[in-house]
Amino acid sequence: MAAIPFIFLIVAMLSGSAIAYFVGSATVIAFFTEDHMRYLAALPQRVMGQLDVFAFLAMPLFILTGELMNRGGVTEALIRFSMSMLGRFKGGLGHVNILTSVFFAGVSGSASADAAALGNTLVPVMEKQGYRRDYATAITAASAIIGPIIPPSIILIFYGALLNTSVVALFAAGIVPGLLLAAVLMVVNGIMAHRHDHPGGRGADIPAFFPSLFAALPALSLPVVILSGILFGVMTPAEAAGVAVIAAALVGVIYRQLKLRDLIEAINRTVILSGAVFIILVAIATFGYLTSIEQIPQKMAALIGDVGLSVTGYMIVLNLIFLGAGMIMDVKAAVALLGPLLIPPAIQMGVDPTHMGILVGFNLTVGLLTPPLGGVLLILSTVVDIGYWRLVRAVIPFLVVELILLGVLIYVPDISLALPRYLGLVN
């Protein structure tokens, strides 16, 4: 009888059903096969209790912020400002690509959104300047995963709400790893630029710094408002998200690119994405209720003790699981499905939950860049019209250094925790 839910789950997955449907339905079947029908009466209350988390309010608002910024003319302003700073270096447009992703990260918090936006704008410009299409697309994919690490990050909001971890501390913990990732990618781009004689350097057409800075100030002010308000305790993440929506709309008006039709499309897109997210949350809350009845987290912790895995050993296994999940699953679904099962044993072993949140976010976003089913690769191969496996070959150098950086973050938790400790957000 216990095998029936798993068989149903596999069949539903192979049929192409949405994850919320096959996880939720398989879980309900498991309630019957495991003789837990009496607990179903309390299921609605449990589900609503898990969804009634104030931090979740920030998620649709940050999604709307990103949608407004993507439609409001921000991309061109950020690209010109980045070009004014880095365009004079060899491979300057590659550096501009990375820096623009850093700026976008402070707005959308979504790798997929950043990849789609920059794939439509920067890749054609880089190709026109003499870069190979596969390289331009690869560096766009590699830098897009900065988005979910530097706050505001939808993944970190998700993690904090599900695992009762301070979202403010998670936001603070993501800043240094995100900037470090950008620096590492710039080093790789610089090496590749000299090896393959990429365009840039002296003689390049560089926008004037101060005019491009003034033009970009409205866009640049938004991440500053969001982060300073959250980190210094002026606003909660949800309040900051509300301010960000208003600011994003004003920025679009200032750039004279945000029309009423764009606003309506942004709201419609936000409603669709938010609905999809909360359907997943309902399914995962149902699954979490079953795991608590079956005491699966406690059994997993006991199993780890019986096997004799050290903290380091378990962390390696845990990170490999999340890396694999990022390749084949929706990122938010992976956090919701695997987090409550796999992370509590790590915390019991002494791993800081804030540090664990950064590792989970980093793992899952690197998974978006990993074949055979990396989500960012699939998006860009479609947007840019490039062969998928050609893009995979081009992205390998960036993927390797990102995996190395992930290993460093695992073994040196102070990289993530230094800033939140300084701000008094963690012990």
C-alpha positions as CSV (number, residue, x, y, z in Angstrom):
1,M,0.0,0.0,0.0
2,A,2.8,2.4,0.8
3,A,4.1,2.1,-2.8
4,I,0.8,3.4,-4.3
5,P,1.5,7.2,-3.6
6,F,5.0,6.9,-5.1
7,I,3.8,5.1,-8.2
8,F,1.1,7.7,-8.6
9,L,3.7,10.5,-8.1
10,I,6.0,9.1,-10.8
11,V,3.2,8.6,-13.3
12,A,2.0,12.2,-12.7
13,M,5.5,13.6,-13.1
14,L,6.0,11.7,-16.4
15,S,2.6,12.9,-17.6
16,G,3.9,16.5,-17.4
17,S,1.4,17.6,-14.7
18,A,2.2,20.7,-12.7
19,I,4.2,20.0,-9.5
20,A,1.5,21.3,-7.2
21,Y,-1.0,18.9,-8.6
22,F,1.0,15.7,-8.5
23,V,2.6,16.5,-5.1
24,G,-0.8,17.4,-3.5
25,S,-2.7,14.5,-5.0
26,A,0.0,11.9,-4.1
27,T,0.0,13.3,-0.6
28,V,-3.7,13.0,-0.1
29,I,-3.6,9.4,-1.5
30,A,-0.9,8.7,1.1
31,F,-3.2,9.8,3.9
32,F,-5.6,7.1,2.8
33,T,-3.0,4.3,2.2
34,E,-1.2,5.0,5.5
35,D,-4.6,5.0,7.5
36,H,-4.3,8.7,8.4
37,M,-7.8,9.7,7.1
38,R,-8.8,11.1,10.5
39,Y,-6.1,13.8,10.3
40,L,-7.6,15.2,7.0
41,A,-10.3,17.1,9.0
42,A,-7.5,19.3,10.4
43,L,-5.8,19.7,7.0
44,P,-7.4,23.1,6.0
45,Q,-6.5,24.7,9.3
46,R,-2.9,23.4,9.1
47,V,-2.6,24.7,5.5
48,M,-4.0,28.1,6.3
49,G,-1.8,28.3,9.4
50,Q,1.3,27.6,7.3
51,L,0.3,30.2,4.6
52,D,-0.5,32.9,7.2
53,V,3.0,34.2,7.3
54,F,3.6,37.9,7.1
55,A,6.8,37.4,5.1
56,F,4.8,35.9,2.2
57,L,3.2,39.3,1.6
58,A,6.5,40.6,0.3
59,M,6.8,38.0,-2.4
60,P,4.0,39.1,-4.9
61,L,5.0,42.7,-4.3
62,F,8.6,42.1,-5.2
63,I,7.4,40.1,-8.3
64,L,5.4,43.2,-9.3
65,T,8.4,45.4,-8.7
66,G,10.5,43.3,-11.1
67,E,7.7,43.3,-13.7
68,L,7.4,47.1,-13.5
69,M,11.1,47.6,-13.8
70,N,11.5,45.3,-16.7
71,R,8.9,47.3,-18.6
72,G,9.9,50.7,-17.4
73,G,13.1,51.4,-19.4
74,V,15.5,50.5,-16.6
75,T,17.6,48.0,-18.6
76,E,19.0,50.6,-21.1
77,A,19.8,53.1,-18.3
78,L,21.7,50.5,-16.2
79,I,23.6,49.2,-19.3
80,R,24.8,52.7,-20.2
81,F,25.9,53.4,-16.6
82,S,27.7,50.0,-16.4
83,M,29.3,50.7,-19.7
84,S,30.6,54.1,-18.5
85,M,32.4,52.4,-15.7
86,L,33.7,49.1,-17.2
87,G,33.5,49.5,-21.0
88,R,37.1,50.8,-21.2
89,F,38.4,47.4,-20.1
90,K,39.2,44.4,-22.3
91,G,36.0,42.4,-22.6
92,G,34.2,45.4,-21.2
93,L,30.7,44.4,-22.4
94,G,31.1,41.1,-20.6
95,H,31.8,43.0,-17.4
96,V,28.9,45.3,-18.1
97,N,26.7,42.2,-18.5
98,I,27.7,41.0,-15.0
99,L,27.4,44.5,-13.3
100,T,24.0,45.0,-14.9
101,S,22.9,41.7,-13.4
102,V,24.1,42.9,-10.0
103,F,21.9,46.0,-10.3
104,F,19.0,44.0,-11.6
105,A,19.4,41.6,-8.6
106,G,18.5,44.5,-6.3
107,V,15.2,44.8,-8.1
108,S,13.7,41.5,-9.3
109,G,15.4,38.8,-7.3
110,S,14.7,36.3,-10.1
111,A,17.3,34.6,-12.3
112,S,14.7,33.8,-15.0
113,A,13.5,37.4,-15.2
114,D,17.1,38.7,-15.4
115,A,18.1,36.2,-18.0
116,A,15.1,37.0,-20.2
117,A,15.5,40.7,-19.9
118,L,19.2,40.8,-20.5
119,G,19.1,38.1,-23.2
120,N,16.8,40.3,-25.2
121,T,19.0,43.4,-24.8
122,L,22.6,42.7,-24.1
123,V,23.3,39.6,-26.1
124,P,22.4,41.3,-29.5
125,V,24.6,44.3,-28.5
126,M,27.5,42.1,-27.6
127,E,27.2,40.1,-30.8
128,K,27.1,43.3,-32.8
129,Q,30.4,44.4,-31.1
130,G,32.1,41.1,-32.2
131,Y,31.4,38.6,-29.4
132,R,30.4,35.1,-30.3
133,R,26.7,34.5,-29.7
134,D,27.4,31.5,-27.5
135,Y,29.8,33.4,-25.3
136,A,27.5,36.4,-24.9
137,T,24.6,34.1,-24.0
138,A,26.7,32.0,-21.6
139,I,27.9,35.0,-19.6
140,T,24.3,36.3,-19.5
141,A,23.2,33.0,-18.1
142,A,26.1,32.8,-15.5
143,S,25.5,36.3,-14.2
144,A,21.7,35.9,-14.1
145,I,21.9,33.7,-11.1
146,I,23.3,36.6,-9.0
147,G,19.6,37.7,-8.9
148,P,18.3,35.3,-6.3
149,I,21.3,35.7,-4.0
150,I,21.6,39.5,-3.7
151,P,18.5,40.8,-1.9
152,P,15.6,41.2,-2.4
153,S,15.4,37.5,-3.2
154,I,12.2,35.6,-3.6
155,I,14.0,32.3,-2.8
156,L,15.2,33.7,0.5
157,I,11.7,35.0,1.4
158,F,10.4,31.6,0.7
159,Y,13.1,29.9,2.8
160,G,12.7,32.3,5.7
161,A,8.9,31.9,5.9
162,L,9.0,28.1,5.6
163,L,11.8,27.5,8.0
164,N,11.1,30.2,10.5
165,T,14.3,32.1,9.8
166,S,14.7,35.9,9.8
167,V,14.2,37.2,6.2
168,V,16.2,40.3,7.2
169,A,19.2,38.2,8.3
170,L,18.9,36.2,5.1
171,F,19.0,39.4,3.0
172,A,22.0,40.6,4.9
173,A,23.7,37.3,4.4
174,G,23.2,37.3,0.7
175,I,25.0,40.5,-0.1
176,V,28.6,39.4,0.3
177,P,28.2,36.0,-1.5
178,G,26.4,37.8,-4.4
179,L,29.1,40.4,-4.8
180,L,31.8,37.8,-4.5
181,L,30.0,35.8,-7.3
182,A,30.0,38.9,-9.5
183,A,33.8,39.4,-8.8
184,V,34.6,35.8,-9.7
185,L,32.7,36.0,-12.9
186,M,34.5,39.2,-13.9
187,V,37.8,37.5,-13.3
188,V,36.8,34.7,-15.6
189,N,35.5,37.1,-18.2
190,G,38.8,39.0,-18.1
191,I,40.8,35.9,-18.6
192,M,38.5,34.8,-21.5
193,A,38.7,38.3,-23.0
194,H,42.5,38.2,-23.3
195,R,42.6,34.6,-24.4
196,H,40.1,35.1,-27.2
197,D,40.8,38.8,-28.0
198,H,37.3,40.1,-27.1
199,P,36.4,43.6,-28.0
200,G,36.9,46.5,-25.6
201,G,39.8,48.4,-24.1
202,R,41.2,51.7,-25.3
203,G,39.3,53.2,-28.2
204,A,36.0,51.7,-27.3
205,D,32.9,54.0,-27.5
206,I,32.3,54.7,-23.8
207,P,29.3,56.8,-22.6
208,A,30.2,59.8,-20.5
209,F,30.1,58.8,-16.8
210,F,28.2,61.6,-15.2
211,P,25.4,61.9,-17.7
212,S,24.9,58.1,-17.6
213,L,25.0,58.2,-13.8
214,F,22.3,60.9,-13.6
215,A,20.2,59.0,-16.1
216,A,20.5,55.8,-14.1
217,L,20.0,57.4,-10.6
218,P,16.2,56.7,-10.5
219,A,16.9,53.0,-11.2
220,L,19.9,52.8,-8.9
221,S,18.0,54.4,-6.0
222,L,15.5,51.6,-5.8
223,P,17.9,48.8,-4.5
224,V,19.3,51.4,-2.0
225,V,15.9,52.2,-0.7
226,I,14.9,48.6,-0.4
227,L,18.1,47.3,1.3
228,S,18.7,50.2,3.6
229,G,15.1,50.3,4.8
230,I,15.2,46.5,5.6
231,L,18.7,46.2,7.0
232,F,18.5,49.2,9.3
233,G,15.1,48.2,10.7
234,V,13.1,51.1,9.1
235,M,10.8,48.8,7.2
236,T,9.9,45.2,7.3
237,P,10.5,43.2,4.0
238,A,6.8,43.5,3.2
239,E,6.7,47.2,3.8
240,A,9.9,47.6,1.7
241,A,8.2,45.6,-1.1
242,G,5.2,48.0,-1.0
243,V,7.5,51.0,-1.2
244,A,9.4,49.3,-4.0
245,V,6.3,48.9,-6.1
246,I,5.5,52.6,-5.9
247,A,9.1,53.6,-6.6
248,A,9.3,51.2,-9.6
249,A,6.1,52.7,-11.0
250,L,7.6,56.2,-10.5
251,V,10.9,55.2,-12.2
252,G,9.0,53.9,-15.2
253,V,7.1,57.3,-15.4
254,I,10.4,59.2,-15.1
255,Y,11.8,57.2,-18.0
256,R,8.6,57.7,-19.9
257,Q,8.4,54.1,-20.9
258,L,5.8,52.7,-18.5
259,K,2.3,53.0,-20.0
260,L,-1.1,52.0,-18.6
261,R,-1.0,48.9,-20.8
262,D,2.4,47.9,-19.3
263,L,1.0,48.4,-15.8
264,I,-2.0,46.2,-16.5
265,E,0.2,43.5,-18.0
266,A,2.6,43.7,-15.0
267,I,-0.3,43.2,-12.6
268,N,-1.7,40.3,-14.6
269,R,1.7,38.6,-14.8
270,T,2.1,39.1,-11.0
271,V,-1.3,37.6,-10.3
272,I,-0.5,34.6,-12.4
273,L,2.9,34.0,-10.9
274,S,1.7,34.6,-7.3
275,G,-1.2,32.2,-7.8
276,A,1.2,29.5,-9.1
277,V,3.4,30.0,-6.1
278,F,0.6,29.8,-3.6
279,I,-0.8,26.7,-5.2
280,I,2.6,25.1,-4.7
281,L,2.6,26.2,-1.1
282,V,-0.8,24.6,-0.4
283,A,0.5,21.3,-1.9
284,I,3.7,21.5,0.1
285,A,1.9,22.4,3.3
286,T,-0.2,19.2,2.8
287,F,3.0,17.2,2.3
288,G,4.6,18.8,5.4
289,Y,1.6,17.9,7.5
290,L,2.0,14.2,6.4
291,T,5.7,14.3,7.2
292,S,5.1,15.7,10.7
293,I,2.5,12.9,11.3
294,E,5.0,10.3,10.1
295,Q,7.9,12.0,12.0
296,I,10.0,11.8,8.9
297,P,12.5,14.7,9.9
298,Q,13.2,12.9,13.2
299,K,13.6,9.6,11.4
300,M,16.1,11.2,9.0
301,A,18.1,12.7,11.8
302,A,18.2,9.3,13.5
303,L,19.3,7.7,10.2
304,I,22.1,10.2,9.8
305,G,23.3,9.4,13.3
306,D,23.1,5.6,12.6
307,V,25.1,6.0,9.4
308,G,27.7,8.1,11.2
309,L,27.7,11.0,8.8
310,S,29.7,14.0,10.1
311,V,28.5,17.6,9.7
312,T,30.7,18.0,6.6
313,G,29.6,14.7,5.1
314,Y,25.9,15.6,5.5
315,M,26.5,19.1,4.1
316,I,28.1,17.6,1.0
317,V,25.1,15.2,0.5
318,L,22.6,17.9,1.2
319,N,24.2,20.3,-1.3
320,L,24.4,17.7,-4.0
321,I,20.7,17.0,-3.5
322,F,19.7,20.6,-3.8
323,L,22.0,21.1,-6.8
324,G,20.3,18.2,-8.5
325,A,16.9,19.5,-7.5
326,G,17.8,22.9,-9.1
327,M,18.4,21.1,-12.4
328,I,15.0,19.5,-12.7
329,M,12.5,21.3,-10.4
330,D,11.0,24.8,-10.0
331,V,13.3,26.5,-7.5
332,K,10.5,27.6,-5.1
333,A,9.0,24.1,-5.2
334,A,12.4,22.6,-4.5
335,V,12.8,24.8,-1.4
336,A,9.3,24.0,-0.2
337,L,9.5,20.3,-0.9
338,L,13.0,19.5,0.3
339,G,13.7,22.2,2.8
340,P,11.5,21.1,5.7
341,L,12.8,17.5,5.3
342,L,16.5,18.0,4.8
343,I,17.4,21.2,6.6
344,P,16.2,20.6,10.2
345,P,18.7,17.7,10.7
346,A,21.5,20.1,9.5
347,I,20.4,22.7,12.0
348,Q,20.3,20.1,14.7
349,M,23.9,19.3,13.8
350,G,24.9,22.9,14.4
351,V,24.7,24.5,11.0
352,D,23.4,28.1,11.2
353,P,20.0,28.4,9.6
354,T,20.8,31.7,7.9
355,H,24.0,30.3,6.4
356,M,22.0,27.2,5.3
357,G,19.5,29.5,3.5
358,I,22.3,31.1,1.4
359,L,23.7,27.7,0.5
360,V,20.3,26.4,-0.5
361,G,19.6,29.5,-2.7
362,F,23.1,29.3,-4.2
363,N,22.7,25.6,-4.9
364,L,19.3,25.8,-6.5
365,T,20.3,28.8,-8.7
366,V,23.5,27.0,-9.9
367,G,21.2,24.1,-10.7
368,L,19.4,26.5,-13.1
369,L,22.7,26.7,-15.0
370,T,23.5,23.0,-15.0
371,P,22.6,20.6,-17.8
372,P,20.6,18.6,-18.8
373,L,17.6,20.7,-17.7
374,G,19.0,24.0,-16.4
375,G,16.1,26.4,-16.5
376,V,18.1,29.5,-17.3
377,L,19.8,27.7,-20.1
378,L,16.5,26.7,-21.6
379,I,15.1,30.2,-21.3
380,L,18.1,31.8,-23.0
381,S,18.5,29.2,-25.7
382,T,14.9,30.1,-26.7
383,V,15.1,33.9,-26.2
384,V,18.5,34.2,-28.1
385,D,17.8,31.4,-30.6
386,I,20.9,29.4,-30.0
387,G,21.4,25.6,-29.8
388,Y,21.0,24.3,-26.3
389,W,24.1,22.1,-26.2
390,R,26.2,24.8,-27.9
391,L,25.2,27.1,-25.0
392,V,26.0,24.3,-22.5
393,R,29.6,24.1,-23.8
394,A,30.1,27.8,-23.6
395,V,28.8,28.1,-20.0
396,I,31.0,25.4,-18.6
397,P,33.9,27.7,-17.5
398,F,31.5,29.9,-15.6
399,L,29.7,26.9,-14.1
400,V,33.0,25.4,-12.8
401,V,34.0,28.6,-10.9
402,E,30.5,28.9,-9.5
403,L,30.7,25.4,-8.1
404,I,34.2,26.2,-6.6
405,L,32.7,29.3,-5.0
406,L,29.8,27.2,-3.6
407,G,32.4,24.9,-2.0
408,V,34.2,27.9,-0.4
409,L,30.9,29.1,1.0
410,I,30.1,25.7,2.5
411,Y,33.5,25.5,4.3
412,V,33.7,29.2,5.2
413,P,30.3,30.2,6.7
414,D,31.7,33.5,7.9
415,I,31.5,34.8,4.3
416,S,27.7,34.7,4.6
417,L,27.4,35.4,8.3
418,A,29.9,38.3,8.8
419,L,27.5,41.1,7.8
420,P,24.4,39.8,9.6
421,R,26.5,39.4,12.7
422,Y,27.9,42.9,12.4
423,L,24.3,44.2,12.2
424,G,23.2,42.1,15.2
425,L,20.8,39.9,13.2
426,V,22.4,36.6,14.1
427,N,24.5,35.4,17.0
